[in-house]
Amino acid sequence: QVQLVESGGGLVQAGGSLRLSCVASGIIYSIFTCAWYRQAPGKQRELVAQITRSATTNYADFVKGRFTISRDNAKNTMWLQMNSLRPEDTAVYYCNADISGGDGRREHWGQGTQVTVSS
């Protein structure tokens, strides 16, 4: 069974940086588009950034110039480098991936990692 596991969240002061990681495990044939989403308390989950298998990226306007998404296809790993963090970036961050694996091709979600930015 394919699983996504995030790590790297934590508490940071405004202006600081964090790097989130997401590792896919299990029987994996190919990972297509990957993405990071976030959900703040009382708000809907929103797209932060996405990256295709060929490394084409797309960012939400509210993170452009501050966050960078990347991936290593050989390691089934994706990252989100977050710089110049703001209190409004506080949320649970989830990785998401379109994966062809032992259970067919479908969308997978990680369990989430908390990012808290203090002012």
ZIHU-V712305 format. One record per run of one state. SS is the DSSP state (a for helix, b for strand, c for the rest). FROM is the first residue (numbers start at 0). TO is the last residue. If there is no record, write none. Layout:
BEGIN
SS&FROM&TO, SS&FROM&TO
END
This chain:
BEGIN
c&0&1, b&2&6, c&7&8, b&9&12, c&13&16, b&17&24, c&25&26, b&27&38, c&39&44, b&45&50, c&51&55, b&56&58, c&59&65, b&66&71, a&72&74, c&75&75, b&76&81, c&82&85, a&86&88, c&89&89, b&90&100, c&101&102, b&103&108, c&109&111, b&112&117, c&118&118
END
